[in-house]
Amino acid sequence: MADETDCYLDPEYLYPSDADVLDISSADDGIRIKLAVPDPETGEGLVLEAVVGSIEEGDFELPLDDDRYD
């Protein structure tokens, strides 16, 4: 897996359908989420880590992806 200093990701080439959630956990700085995405240039799998910056109510129905439950 590439080190965080080895690559630059342009969000223009990343789509929600490309990402899979690997983990959601509690951390000292809040809720931490790990996502798996393909590197747009090489297709190699990358892991992105993010800390939740805000939580808001959404206007949508769950589940978002019915195919996962078929």
C-alpha positions, 0 to 999 in steps of 0.5 A, spaced: 500 500 500 502 506 498 504 511 503 500 517 504 506 521 502 507 517 495 501 520 492 496 525 490 489 524 489 485 529 485 477 528 488 475 530 481 476 523 479 473 519 485 466 518 485 462 515 491 460 509 488 468 507 488 468 507 495 467 502 500 467 503 508 472 499 511 471 501 519 468 506 523 471 507 530 471 512 536 478 516 536 481 522 541 479 527 535 472 524 534 469 519 529 474 516 524 472 513 518 476 508 513 475 508 506 477 504 500 478 507 494 482 505 487 488 510 485 485 513 479 492 513 475 494 506 477 487 502 480 491 500 486 487 500 492 488 505 497 485 507 504 483 514 506 482 516 513 477 521 515 475 524 521 468 527 522 467 534 522 460 535 522 453 531 523 447 533 520 440 530 519 439 528 511 433 528 507 434 521 504 431 514 505 435 508 507 438 503 505 442 508 500 444 501 496 439 496 496 443 491 492 447 490 498 441 487 501 438 483 495 
